[in-house]
């Protein structure tokens, strides 16, 4: 079970990192568009559509990554006060009754949207460039499928926590600056306490 969890967690992290490069493409395209529009007075017809697709692709494909890193927003005012096994039960029930039905709907209807888009070779109507968007719409069911796989992995993590009474370690990728600062502060406090005991 642990191998399965770590395999899909690694897959989600790898895909999230790969689509993270959309940020660089997005930044460069916005910079280019601002330069040619305001300095050269020659705006492009493709920049807006490309920015929407880059941001949309990043948003869709980063969902499984965020789930693998436990980075989704959680209203945990009471949740964090519960024992670990109770947290695992709550998470497991929420995955079964809310997460999986929602993700199955995303895959089902996303597939219909993508199939229709491919059938008539849909193009964007937001700009005169008429950029093809059926490639982009294919990401909708793909993102739902990846979220389902990561959701299965998270459900298994909950089951292990219920059995053993502790959460399984996650693969670490990037951490928030706040977490690093908190760890540094805790380390400083430990050192001060150790120095105080020695004196």
N, C-alpha and C positions, 0 to 999 in steps of 0.2 A: 504494500500500500504506500509506503514512504517513497519508493522509487517512482511510482506513478505520480505522486504529488510533486516531487522535485522535477520530474521530467516536464510536466505541463507548466509548472512554475517557471522553469528555465525557458520553455518555448514562449510563454507570454512575455517574459523579460526581453528575450531576443527580438521578438516582433515589435515590442514597444520601443526598444532602442533603434531598430531599423527605421520605424516611422518617425522617430524623433528628429531624423534628418530633414523632415518636412519643415521644421522650424527654420533651419538654415536657408532652404530654398525660398520659403515665405519671406524671410527677412531680406534676402538679396533681391527678390522680385519687387518688393515694396520700395526698397531703396532705389532700384533702377527706375521704377515707375515715377517716383517723386522727382528724381533727377531729370528724366526726359520730359516730364509734364511741366515742371516749373522753371527749369533752366533752359531747356532746348525748345520749349513750347511745342512738343510733338508727342502727345500722350499715346499710349499703346491701346489696342482694342482687346488684347488678350489678358492683361494683368489682373483685372478684377476676377474673371472666371478662374484663373489659375490660383489666385489667393484663396478663393472659396473652396476649391477642390483640395488644396494643400491642407488648409485648416480642417476641413471636413474629414479628410483621410486620417489626419493625426488624431482628431477627436474620436473617431470610430475605433481605430485600431489601438488606441491607448487604454481602452476600457479594461481589457484582460490584464494588461500590465499593471494598471492601478489596483485591480483586485488582487493580483499576485503579491503586490507590495503592501496590501492593507491600507491603501491611500485614499479610498473613497471616503466622502464625508459621512460621518456617523454621529447621530444624536445620542451621545453616550453619557448623558448627565447621570442617569441611574445605572445604566449598563455596566460601567466600570466599577461600580460598588458591589456588583454581584460576584459570587464565587466563580472560579474559572469554568467549572462544569456547567453551571447555570448559563454562563455566556455562550458556551458551546451549544447547549440545547436551543437557546434562543436563535443563534445564527443558523443552526441546522433547520429549524422549523421555518425560518424566514426564507432560506434558500428553497426549500421544498414547495412552500405555498405561494411565494411571491416571485422570487428570482427566476426559477426555471420556467414557470408559465409565461412570464414576460419575455424571456430570451427565446423561447420556442415561437412566440408570436413574432418577434423580431426576425427570426430566421424565415418563418413561413411567409409573412407579408413582404419581407425584404427580398426574398427570392422572386415573388410575383412581380414586384416593382422592377427588379433588375432584369427579369426575363422579358417584360414588356419593353423596357428601355433598349435591350439588345435587339428585339424583334424589329423595331422601327428606327434603330440607330439614332436614338435621341440626342439632340444637341441643345446647348444652352441658349435661352432666349434673353439672357441678361446683357449681352453685348453683341455688337455686329460681327464678332469673330465666329460665332456659332460653333463653339468648341464642343466636341463629342463628350457626353457625360455618362454614357452607358458603362464605361470602364469604372468610373467612380461609383456608380450605383451598385456595382458588383461587390463593393466592400461592405454593404449593409448586411447581407446574410452571412458573409464571411466573419464579420465582427461578432455577430450573434453566435455563430458556431464556436468561435474562440472563447467567448464569454461562458458558453455552456461547459466547455472542457475545463476552463479554470474554475467554474462553479462546482463541478464534480470534484475537482481537486480540493477546493475549500470545504466541501461537505465531508470529504474523507478526513481532512484536518480536524473538523469538528468531532467526528466519530472517535478519532484517536485521542482527542482531548478529553472526551467523555470517559473513555476507558482508563486513561493514564493520569488524568487530573492536571495536566499541564499542556500548554500550547507548544506545538512543534516549531522549531526554529525555521525562519524564512531565509531564502537566499537574499542577501543584501545587495542592493544596487546603489542608488543614490539616496542620501538622507537629507532631510531638511536641515538648514543651518541651525535652527532652534534646537534640534536634537543634539547636534555636535556641541553647541554652547552649553546645554544642560549637562552633558557628559563631562565636559571640561570643568564645569563648576563643581560637580560631584567629586571629581578627582582631586580638585583643590581642597575641598572640605575634608576628604579622607587624609590627605597629606597633613593638613593642619591638625587634625585629631591625632594622627600618628606622632607628629612633633610634640604636641601637648603631652602625650603619654610618656614620651622619652624624657621630658624635662622634669 
